[in-house]
Amino acid sequence: MQILRGLHSPDHQPVVLTVGNFDGVHLGHQAVLARLRQIAEARGGQTAAVIFEPQPREFFTPDTAPARLTSLREKLEVFASLGVDRVHICRFNRQLAQMSAGDFIQTLHDAVGARYVLIGDDFRFGSGRTGDFAMMEKIGERVGFEVAAMHSVLHDGLRVSSTAVRLALARGDLGLAQRYLGRAYSISGRVVHGDGIGQELGYPTANIKMQHNRPPFSGVFVVQARLPDGRRIDGVASLGVRPTVNMEGRLVLEAHLLDFAQDLYGAHLHLDFLHKLRDEAKFPDFESLTRQIALDVERAQHWFRQHHG
């Protein structure tokens, strides 16, 4: 997969493209990308996705923007797994925010090589969000590319969306989030040195450097770690501020991997979140915390026995 910064093309090959945030790359997004691939194969072009970094709401209202489901790296990894040929990462800044909808459409054609554009039926773009499907279709016809709308994907009669995924995660319904995503919700990052408290308590943890400033949920979870060599290791993870031991309120993601003692420092680890065990809690002392961790591990082992057969 080719990754390009900005709206330009290194060649003159026509592309079939889509535009959006693609946060979470859920089933609705996947339907867009699958349709894009079908069109590209029929027309002999490449598939391309135009995304924004940061996402527009993170730029305009950073304090109230929704929690991000996927970091840029995670999003690109999913794109690659779905066979996207090219991704254009547009830095969303004041200049891009002020670009008119008409200029944006023209740039897709002139600079990126768009010959077919597939967008969501409710997609808005351009300065003041004045651009919509009708405008894209009208200008596209004039400059020389086709435009099609992709309708929403429904699950049990409800529209699959990034918002729906966030709500399911916030409620602790990881099964529903997984059905919306078509895969387990995951967070990835590099394993870094922690404070060693887990080791002292008898439950060593892999501390993962967070790319998410505000993850969509917190608590203690049954997880499965995906190691760089392809192995999958069962575990328990805590995501939150660790109120018993962390006086700074700093966000921490740490995982205790079951029956595993290998050094993972520096490795890039993916954690698939499979089931929520409980919310975060503050314990009066380390002894109480250790008893609770033992119970969390026991419950996780029971969950895996039930689900692994």
VOSEVEX-252117 format. One record per residue (C-alpha): residue number from 1; residue in three letters; x, y, z. Coordinates in Angstrom, 3 decimals. Example, Ala and Ser with C-alpha at 12.3 -4.5 7.8 and 13.67 -1.06 7.14 Angstrom:
% residues 2
+-----+------+----------+----------+----------+
|  nr | rest |     east |    north |       up |
+-----+------+----------+----------+----------+
|   1 |  Ala |   12.300 |   -4.500 |    7.800 |
|   2 |  Ser |   13.670 |   -1.060 |    7.140 |
+-----+------+----------+----------+----------+
***
This chain:
% residues 309
+-----+------+----------+----------+----------+
|  nr | rest |     east |    north |       up |
+-----+------+----------+----------+----------+
|   1 |  Met |    0.000 |    0.000 |    0.000 |
|   2 |  Gln |    1.315 |    3.432 |   -0.964 |
|   3 |  Ile |    1.091 |    6.196 |    1.648 |
|   4 |  Leu |    1.185 |    9.786 |    0.405 |
|   5 |  Arg |    1.144 |   13.023 |    2.388 |
|   6 |  Gly |   -1.267 |   15.503 |    0.854 |
|   7 |  Leu |   -3.276 |   15.728 |   -2.351 |
|   8 |  His |   -0.845 |   14.857 |   -5.123 |
|   9 |  Ser |   -0.052 |   11.853 |   -7.249 |
|  10 |  Pro |    3.363 |   10.363 |   -8.119 |
|  11 |  Asp |    2.041 |    9.034 |  -11.430 |
|  12 |  His |   -0.713 |    9.585 |  -13.961 |
|  13 |  Gln |   -2.665 |    6.440 |  -13.187 |
|  14 |  Pro |   -6.406 |    7.069 |  -12.794 |
|  15 |  Val |   -7.762 |    6.316 |   -9.351 |
|  16 |  Val |  -11.094 |    5.297 |   -7.913 |
|  17 |  Leu |  -11.251 |    7.076 |   -4.596 |
|  18 |  Thr |  -13.232 |    7.751 |   -1.479 |
|  19 |  Val |  -12.940 |   10.512 |    1.111 |
|  20 |  Gly |  -13.610 |   10.490 |    4.855 |
|  21 |  Asn |  -12.328 |   10.074 |    8.398 |
|  22 |  Phe |  -12.745 |    6.275 |    8.469 |
|  23 |  Asp |  -12.393 |    6.247 |   12.262 |
|  24 |  Gly |  -12.559 |    2.618 |   13.361 |
|  25 |  Val |  -12.829 |    1.347 |    9.755 |
|  26 |  His |  -16.111 |   -0.343 |   10.702 |
|  27 |  Leu |  -18.411 |   -2.453 |    8.499 |
|  28 |  Gly |  -19.855 |    0.643 |    6.821 |
|  29 |  His |  -16.371 |    1.814 |    5.874 |
|  30 |  Gln |  -15.432 |   -1.688 |    4.778 |
|  31 |  Ala |  -18.453 |   -1.805 |    2.458 |
|  32 |  Val |  -17.266 |    1.436 |    0.823 |
|  33 |  Leu |  -13.744 |    0.050 |    0.354 |
|  34 |  Ala |  -15.038 |   -3.273 |   -1.018 |
|  35 |  Arg |  -17.223 |   -1.454 |   -3.548 |
|  36 |  Leu |  -14.273 |    0.770 |   -4.445 |
|  37 |  Arg |  -12.175 |   -2.307 |   -5.166 |
|  38 |  Gln |  -14.887 |   -3.767 |   -7.418 |
|  39 |  Ile |  -15.083 |   -0.556 |   -9.431 |
|  40 |  Ala |  -11.287 |   -0.272 |   -9.718 |
|  41 |  Glu |  -10.993 |   -3.862 |  -10.939 |
|  42 |  Ala |  -13.687 |   -3.284 |  -13.545 |
|  43 |  Arg |  -12.049 |   -0.078 |  -14.780 |
|  44 |  Gly |   -8.390 |   -1.007 |  -14.419 |
|  45 |  Gly |   -7.529 |    1.733 |  -11.946 |
|  46 |  Gln |   -6.139 |    1.955 |   -8.422 |
|  47 |  Thr |   -8.142 |    2.362 |   -5.227 |
|  48 |  Ala |   -7.366 |    5.406 |   -3.101 |
|  49 |  Ala |   -8.635 |    6.743 |    0.212 |
|  50 |  Val |   -8.286 |   10.400 |    1.213 |
|  51 |  Ile |   -8.211 |   10.843 |    4.990 |
|  52 |  Phe |   -7.547 |   13.750 |    7.347 |
|  53 |  Glu |   -5.071 |   14.057 |   10.200 |
|  54 |  Pro |   -6.052 |   15.346 |   12.668 |
|  55 |  Gln |   -9.717 |   14.623 |   12.050 |
|  56 |  Pro |  -11.646 |   17.865 |   11.401 |
|  57 |  Arg |  -13.510 |   17.890 |   14.722 |
|  58 |  Glu |  -10.201 |   17.378 |   16.541 |
|  59 |  Phe |   -8.918 |   20.492 |   14.782 |
|  60 |  Phe |  -11.957 |   22.726 |   15.348 |
|  61 |  Thr |  -13.043 |   21.565 |   18.832 |
|  62 |  Pro |  -10.223 |   19.502 |   20.372 |
|  63 |  Asp |  -11.763 |   19.530 |   23.870 |
|  64 |  Thr |  -15.115 |   18.141 |   22.768 |
|  65 |  Ala |  -14.132 |   15.994 |   19.772 |
|  66 |  Pro |  -15.256 |   12.362 |   20.127 |
|  67 |  Ala |  -12.789 |    9.795 |   21.443 |
|  68 |  Arg |  -10.792 |    8.353 |   18.594 |
|  69 |  Leu |  -11.296 |    4.673 |   17.815 |
|  70 |  Thr |   -8.118 |    4.179 |   15.792 |
|  71 |  Ser |   -4.751 |    5.890 |   15.723 |
|  72 |  Leu |   -3.346 |    6.771 |   12.299 |
|  73 |  Arg |   -1.089 |    3.710 |   12.357 |
|  74 |  Glu |   -3.973 |    1.402 |   13.297 |
|  75 |  Lys |   -6.159 |    2.870 |   10.556 |
|  76 |  Leu |   -3.437 |    2.366 |    7.940 |
|  77 |  Glu |   -2.910 |   -1.231 |    9.076 |
|  78 |  Val |   -6.606 |   -1.995 |    8.532 |
|  79 |  Phe |   -6.570 |   -0.254 |    5.138 |
|  80 |  Ala |   -3.612 |   -2.400 |    4.085 |
|  81 |  Ser |   -5.389 |   -5.581 |    5.227 |
|  82 |  Leu |   -8.402 |   -4.605 |    3.096 |
|  83 |  Gly |   -6.324 |   -4.184 |   -0.049 |
|  84 |  Val |   -6.387 |   -0.393 |   -0.457 |
|  85 |  Asp |   -3.752 |    0.600 |   -3.032 |
|  86 |  Arg |   -3.100 |    4.196 |   -1.978 |
|  87 |  Val |   -3.866 |    6.414 |    1.015 |
|  88 |  His |   -3.583 |   10.196 |    0.909 |
|  89 |  Ile |   -3.099 |   11.659 |    4.397 |
|  90 |  Cys |   -4.167 |   15.306 |    4.320 |
|  91 |  Arg |   -2.932 |   17.467 |    7.161 |
|  92 |  Phe |   -6.075 |   19.201 |    8.377 |
|  93 |  Asn |   -4.948 |   22.736 |    9.150 |
|  94 |  Arg |   -6.299 |   26.262 |    8.728 |
|  95 |  Gln |   -5.435 |   26.284 |    5.032 |
|  96 |  Leu |   -7.327 |   23.083 |    4.290 |
|  97 |  Ala |  -10.233 |   24.147 |    6.501 |
|  98 |  Gln |  -10.611 |   27.299 |    4.393 |
|  99 |  Met |  -10.477 |   25.507 |    1.027 |
| 100 |  Ser |  -13.778 |   25.869 |   -0.788 |
| 101 |  Ala |  -15.753 |   22.752 |   -1.620 |
| 102 |  Gly |  -15.357 |   23.474 |   -5.334 |
| 103 |  Asp |  -11.575 |   23.791 |   -5.071 |
| 104 |  Phe |  -11.413 |   20.548 |   -3.093 |
| 105 |  Ile |  -13.333 |   18.680 |   -5.793 |
| 106 |  Gln |  -11.151 |   20.192 |   -8.526 |
| 107 |  Thr |   -8.007 |   19.135 |   -6.614 |
| 108 |  Leu |   -9.237 |   15.542 |   -6.381 |
| 109 |  His |   -9.371 |   15.494 |  -10.173 |
| 110 |  Asp |   -6.338 |   17.577 |  -11.111 |
| 111 |  Ala |   -3.810 |   16.603 |   -8.423 |
| 112 |  Val |   -4.913 |   13.120 |   -7.366 |
| 113 |  Gly |   -6.200 |   11.763 |  -10.671 |
| 114 |  Ala |   -9.734 |   10.905 |   -9.562 |
| 115 |  Arg |  -11.854 |    9.329 |  -12.285 |
| 116 |  Tyr |  -14.519 |    7.925 |   -9.972 |
| 117 |  Val |  -15.438 |    9.131 |   -6.471 |
| 118 |  Leu |  -17.488 |    7.096 |   -4.007 |
| 119 |  Ile |  -18.674 |    8.894 |   -0.864 |
| 120 |  Gly |  -21.208 |    8.385 |    1.900 |
| 121 |  Asp |  -24.644 |    9.764 |    1.129 |
| 122 |  Asp |  -24.351 |   12.209 |    4.053 |
| 123 |  Phe |  -20.737 |   13.314 |    3.484 |
| 124 |  Arg |  -20.072 |   17.065 |    3.839 |
| 125 |  Phe |  -16.821 |   18.833 |    2.958 |
| 126 |  Gly |  -15.171 |   22.144 |    2.149 |
| 127 |  Ser |  -15.120 |   25.454 |    4.008 |
| 128 |  Gly |  -18.239 |   25.739 |    6.162 |
| 129 |  Arg |  -19.187 |   22.156 |    5.185 |
| 130 |  Thr |  -20.902 |   23.585 |    2.105 |
| 131 |  Gly |  -20.010 |   20.663 |   -0.139 |
| 132 |  Asp |  -22.316 |   17.670 |   -0.443 |
| 133 |  Phe |  -23.052 |   14.780 |   -2.789 |
| 134 |  Ala |  -25.064 |   16.937 |   -5.219 |
| 135 |  Met |  -22.197 |   19.433 |   -5.584 |
| 136 |  Met |  -19.636 |   16.658 |   -6.004 |
| 137 |  Glu |  -21.785 |   15.072 |   -8.702 |
| 138 |  Lys |  -22.349 |   18.366 |  -10.555 |
| 139 |  Ile |  -18.704 |   19.478 |  -10.595 |
| 140 |  Gly |  -17.478 |   15.928 |  -11.194 |
| 141 |  Glu |  -19.577 |   15.725 |  -14.357 |
| 142 |  Arg |  -18.062 |   19.005 |  -15.558 |
| 143 |  Val |  -14.401 |   18.136 |  -14.893 |
| 144 |  Gly |  -14.554 |   14.510 |  -15.925 |
| 145 |  Phe |  -15.181 |   12.010 |  -13.124 |
| 146 |  Glu |  -18.170 |    9.988 |  -12.013 |
| 147 |  Val |  -19.601 |   10.234 |   -8.511 |
| 148 |  Ala |  -21.607 |    7.627 |   -6.624 |
| 149 |  Ala |  -23.139 |    7.546 |   -3.153 |
| 150 |  Met |  -22.703 |    4.658 |   -0.748 |
| 151 |  His |  -25.677 |    4.140 |    1.499 |
| 152 |  Ser |  -25.439 |    3.252 |    5.177 |
| 153 |  Val |  -24.833 |   -0.308 |    6.363 |
| 154 |  Leu |  -27.415 |   -1.478 |    8.893 |
| 155 |  His |  -27.039 |   -3.977 |   11.741 |
| 156 |  Asp |  -30.322 |   -5.154 |   13.303 |
| 157 |  Gly |  -31.963 |   -2.119 |   11.723 |
| 158 |  Leu |  -29.453 |    0.363 |   13.165 |
| 159 |  Arg |  -26.919 |    2.351 |   11.138 |
| 160 |  Val |  -23.344 |    1.208 |   11.650 |
| 161 |  Ser |  -21.236 |    4.260 |   12.478 |
| 162 |  Ser |  -18.191 |    5.316 |   14.462 |
| 163 |  Thr |  -20.583 |    6.859 |   17.008 |
| 164 |  Ala |  -22.401 |    3.538 |   17.411 |
| 165 |  Val |  -19.075 |    1.762 |   18.007 |
| 166 |  Arg |  -18.086 |    4.348 |   20.647 |
| 167 |  Leu |  -21.418 |    3.959 |   22.444 |
| 168 |  Ala |  -21.105 |    0.155 |   22.494 |
| 169 |  Leu |  -17.568 |    0.374 |   23.901 |
| 170 |  Ala |  -18.571 |    2.972 |   26.497 |
| 171 |  Arg |  -21.358 |    0.622 |   27.688 |
| 172 |  Gly |  -18.870 |   -2.235 |   27.922 |
| 173 |  Asp |  -20.679 |   -4.162 |   25.171 |
| 174 |  Leu |  -17.573 |   -5.396 |   23.365 |
| 175 |  Gly |  -19.570 |   -8.053 |   21.523 |
| 176 |  Leu |  -21.744 |   -5.425 |   19.849 |
| 177 |  Ala |  -18.706 |   -3.285 |   19.033 |
| 178 |  Gln |  -17.102 |   -6.353 |   17.448 |
| 179 |  Arg |  -20.191 |   -6.946 |   15.297 |
| 180 |  Tyr |  -20.107 |   -3.319 |   14.098 |
| 181 |  Leu |  -16.367 |   -3.516 |   13.365 |
| 182 |  Gly |  -16.272 |   -7.003 |   11.891 |
| 183 |  Arg |  -13.339 |   -7.731 |   14.218 |
| 184 |  Ala |  -12.413 |   -7.319 |   17.871 |
| 185 |  Tyr |  -11.757 |   -3.751 |   18.956 |
| 186 |  Ser |   -8.012 |   -3.332 |   19.424 |
| 187 |  Ile |   -5.400 |   -0.858 |   20.594 |
| 188 |  Ser |   -1.760 |   -1.167 |   19.603 |
| 189 |  Gly |    1.472 |    0.406 |   20.709 |
| 190 |  Arg |    5.086 |   -0.129 |   21.650 |
| 191 |  Val |    5.872 |   -1.906 |   24.925 |
| 192 |  Val |    7.712 |    0.499 |   27.247 |
| 193 |  His |    9.097 |    0.313 |   30.763 |
| 194 |  Gly |    6.557 |    0.878 |   33.532 |
| 195 |  Asp |    6.927 |    1.450 |   37.260 |
| 196 |  Gly |    7.377 |   -2.255 |   38.060 |
| 197 |  Ile |    4.449 |   -2.435 |   40.478 |
| 198 |  Gly |    2.858 |   -5.344 |   38.610 |
| 199 |  Gln |    6.088 |   -7.287 |   38.945 |
| 200 |  Glu |    6.200 |   -6.550 |   42.686 |
| 201 |  Leu |    2.627 |   -7.798 |   43.094 |
| 202 |  Gly |    3.402 |  -11.023 |   41.240 |
| 203 |  Tyr |    1.601 |  -10.060 |   38.031 |
| 204 |  Pro |    4.140 |   -8.553 |   35.597 |
| 205 |  Thr |    2.628 |   -6.431 |   32.862 |
| 206 |  Ala |    3.461 |   -5.221 |   29.376 |
| 207 |  Asn |    2.988 |   -1.453 |   29.426 |
| 208 |  Ile |    1.846 |   -0.134 |   26.067 |
| 209 |  Lys |    2.567 |    3.412 |   24.977 |
| 210 |  Met |   -0.787 |    4.987 |   24.198 |
| 211 |  Gln |   -1.408 |    6.883 |   20.961 |
| 212 |  His |   -4.989 |    7.598 |   22.049 |
| 213 |  Asn |   -5.230 |   10.674 |   24.279 |
| 214 |  Arg |   -8.811 |    9.814 |   25.173 |
| 215 |  Pro |   -9.711 |    6.201 |   24.499 |
| 216 |  Pro |  -13.411 |    5.355 |   24.084 |
| 217 |  Phe |  -13.578 |    3.289 |   27.283 |
| 218 |  Ser |  -11.738 |    2.307 |   30.445 |
| 219 |  Gly |  -11.701 |   -0.581 |   32.884 |
| 220 |  Val |  -10.307 |   -4.088 |   33.208 |
| 221 |  Phe |  -10.701 |   -6.435 |   30.241 |
| 222 |  Val |  -10.140 |   -9.922 |   28.922 |
| 223 |  Val |   -7.728 |   -9.447 |   26.013 |
| 224 |  Gln |   -5.685 |  -11.353 |   23.518 |
| 225 |  Ala |   -2.270 |   -9.975 |   22.598 |
| 226 |  Arg |   -1.008 |  -10.282 |   19.030 |
| 227 |  Leu |    2.776 |  -10.483 |   19.050 |
| 228 |  Pro |    5.000 |   -9.334 |   16.151 |
| 229 |  Asp |    5.810 |  -12.977 |   15.319 |
| 230 |  Gly |    2.111 |  -13.801 |   14.877 |
| 231 |  Arg |    1.548 |  -15.561 |   18.189 |
| 232 |  Arg |   -1.612 |  -14.821 |   20.154 |
| 233 |  Ile |   -1.381 |  -14.802 |   23.942 |
| 234 |  Asp |   -4.379 |  -14.629 |   26.307 |
| 235 |  Gly |   -4.304 |  -11.971 |   28.977 |
| 236 |  Val |   -5.954 |   -9.382 |   31.213 |
| 237 |  Ala |   -5.544 |   -5.653 |   30.591 |
| 238 |  Ser |   -6.198 |   -2.518 |   32.581 |
| 239 |  Leu |   -6.877 |    0.737 |   30.758 |
| 240 |  Gly |   -7.251 |    3.865 |   32.852 |
| 241 |  Val |   -5.532 |    5.989 |   35.465 |
| 242 |  Arg |   -4.846 |    3.194 |   38.035 |
| 243 |  Pro |   -6.323 |    5.159 |   40.980 |
| 244 |  Thr |   -4.711 |    2.932 |   43.637 |
| 245 |  Val |   -1.114 |    3.554 |   42.541 |
| 246 |  Asn |   -1.131 |    6.516 |   40.129 |
| 247 |  Met |   -1.388 |    9.883 |   41.836 |
| 248 |  Glu |   -0.875 |   11.850 |   38.600 |
| 249 |  Gly |   -4.043 |   10.691 |   36.855 |
| 250 |  Arg |   -1.933 |    9.610 |   33.882 |
| 251 |  Leu |   -3.548 |    7.224 |   31.404 |
| 252 |  Val |   -1.974 |    3.756 |   31.398 |
| 253 |  Leu |   -2.608 |    0.629 |   29.329 |
| 254 |  Glu |   -0.984 |   -2.476 |   30.786 |
| 255 |  Ala |   -1.564 |   -6.153 |   30.091 |
| 256 |  His |   -0.722 |   -9.223 |   32.141 |
| 257 |  Leu |   -0.222 |  -12.089 |   29.698 |
| 258 |  Leu |   -1.200 |  -15.503 |   31.024 |
| 259 |  Asp |    1.517 |  -18.178 |   31.232 |
| 260 |  Phe |    3.988 |  -15.935 |   29.415 |
| 261 |  Ala |    7.363 |  -14.654 |   30.617 |
| 262 |  Gln |    9.153 |  -13.415 |   27.489 |
| 263 |  Asp |   10.731 |   -9.937 |   27.388 |
| 264 |  Leu |    8.628 |   -7.745 |   25.074 |
| 265 |  Tyr |   10.283 |   -4.349 |   25.622 |
| 266 |  Gly |   10.371 |   -2.363 |   22.393 |
| 267 |  Ala |    7.977 |   -4.708 |   20.568 |
| 268 |  His |    4.831 |   -3.364 |   18.889 |
| 269 |  Leu |    1.882 |   -5.166 |   20.468 |
| 270 |  His |   -1.783 |   -5.323 |   19.470 |
| 271 |  Leu |   -4.362 |   -5.943 |   22.185 |
| 272 |  Asp |   -7.748 |   -7.297 |   21.088 |
| 273 |  Phe |  -10.390 |   -6.423 |   23.706 |
| 274 |  Leu |  -12.754 |   -9.364 |   24.066 |
| 275 |  His |  -14.787 |   -8.876 |   27.256 |
| 276 |  Lys |  -15.108 |   -6.295 |   30.022 |
| 277 |  Leu |  -14.566 |   -7.638 |   33.528 |
| 278 |  Arg |  -15.148 |   -4.507 |   35.612 |
| 279 |  Asp |  -14.700 |   -0.770 |   35.939 |
| 280 |  Glu |  -11.615 |    0.765 |   37.487 |
| 281 |  Ala |  -11.655 |    0.937 |   41.278 |
| 282 |  Lys |   -9.477 |    2.413 |   44.008 |
| 283 |  Phe |   -8.356 |   -0.076 |   46.666 |
| 284 |  Pro |   -7.305 |    0.793 |   50.238 |
| 285 |  Asp |   -3.972 |   -1.026 |   49.988 |
| 286 |  Phe |   -1.803 |   -3.193 |   47.749 |
| 287 |  Glu |   -3.005 |   -6.360 |   49.451 |
| 288 |  Ser |   -6.597 |   -5.643 |   48.404 |
| 289 |  Leu |   -5.426 |   -4.752 |   44.903 |
| 290 |  Thr |   -3.459 |   -7.998 |   44.615 |
| 291 |  Arg |   -6.521 |  -10.042 |   45.654 |
| 292 |  Gln |   -8.597 |   -8.283 |   43.003 |
| 293 |  Ile |   -5.962 |   -8.886 |   40.307 |
| 294 |  Ala |   -5.936 |  -12.583 |   41.223 |
| 295 |  Leu |   -9.723 |  -12.628 |   40.854 |
| 296 |  Asp |   -9.494 |  -10.811 |   37.498 |
| 297 |  Val |   -6.998 |  -13.384 |   36.240 |
| 298 |  Glu |   -9.202 |  -16.247 |   37.430 |
| 299 |  Arg |  -12.254 |  -14.788 |   35.711 |
| 300 |  Ala |  -10.279 |  -14.230 |   32.496 |
| 301 |  Gln |   -9.046 |  -17.822 |   32.524 |
| 302 |  His |  -12.644 |  -18.994 |   33.004 |
| 303 |  Trp |  -13.773 |  -16.810 |   30.072 |
| 304 |  Phe |  -11.116 |  -18.287 |   27.802 |
| 305 |  Arg |  -12.013 |  -21.854 |   28.835 |
| 306 |  Gln |  -15.624 |  -21.150 |   27.896 |
| 307 |  His |  -14.807 |  -19.496 |   24.571 |
| 308 |  His |  -11.861 |  -21.613 |   23.475 |
| 309 |  Gly |  -13.623 |  -24.874 |   24.183 |
+-----+------+----------+----------+----------+
***
